[in-house]
């Protein structure tokens, strides 16, 4: 598996994981780069930066143990 495929797979998994962890009133964590908008009753949460940070950590750990 190439590193690019592994990176995108981990990014997708971490984004889904953050969506699952989303609490009722607010997202699980907000760091600069995450998009969180609230318009009336509609809440939009896109964890761009959070999932990227988690992906980089997982990528570094898996890369260390795969070799």
C-alpha positions as CSV (number, residue, x, y, z in Angstrom):
1,X,0.0,0.0,0.0
2,X,1.4,3.4,-0.9
3,X,1.8,6.1,1.6
4,X,-0.7,8.3,-0.1
5,X,-3.4,5.7,0.0
6,X,-2.7,5.0,3.7
7,X,-2.8,8.7,4.4
8,X,-6.2,9.2,2.8
9,X,-7.6,6.1,4.4
10,X,-6.5,7.3,7.8
11,X,-7.9,10.8,7.1
12,X,-11.3,9.3,6.2
13,X,-11.3,7.1,9.3
14,X,-10.4,9.9,11.6
15,X,-13.1,12.3,10.0
16,X,-15.7,9.6,10.5
17,X,-14.5,9.0,14.0
18,X,-14.9,12.7,14.9
19,X,-18.4,12.8,13.5
20,X,-19.3,9.8,15.6
21,X,-17.9,11.4,18.7
22,X,-19.8,14.6,18.1
23,X,-21.7,15.6,21.2
24,X,-25.3,16.8,21.3
25,X,-24.7,20.6,21.7
26,X,-21.2,21.1,20.2
27,X,-18.5,19.2,18.4
28,X,-16.0,17.1,20.4
29,X,-13.1,19.4,19.9
30,X,-12.5,22.6,17.9
31,X,-9.1,23.7,16.8
32,X,-8.3,26.4,14.3
33,X,-9.1,25.1,10.9
34,X,-12.3,23.2,11.8
35,X,-15.5,24.5,10.3
36,X,-18.4,24.8,12.7
37,X,-21.4,26.8,11.7
38,X,-24.8,27.2,13.4
39,X,-27.7,28.6,11.4
40,X,-30.9,28.4,13.3
41,X,-31.5,24.7,14.1
42,X,-28.9,23.5,11.6
43,X,-25.4,22.7,12.8
44,X,-22.6,22.0,10.4
45,X,-19.4,20.5,11.6
46,X,-16.5,19.7,9.3
47,X,-13.4,18.6,11.2
48,X,-10.7,19.5,8.7
49,X,-7.9,20.4,11.0
50,X,-8.8,17.9,13.8
51,X,-8.9,14.9,11.4
52,X,-5.7,16.1,9.7
53,X,-3.9,16.1,13.1
54,X,-5.2,12.7,14.1
55,X,-4.3,11.4,10.6
56,X,-0.7,12.6,10.9
57,X,-0.3,11.0,14.4
58,X,-1.7,7.7,13.2
59,X,0.3,7.8,10.0
60,X,3.6,8.4,12.0
61,X,2.7,5.5,14.4
62,X,1.7,3.1,11.7
63,X,4.7,4.0,9.5
64,X,7.0,3.3,12.4
65,X,5.4,-0.2,13.1
66,X,4.9,-1.2,9.5
67,X,8.6,-1.0,8.5
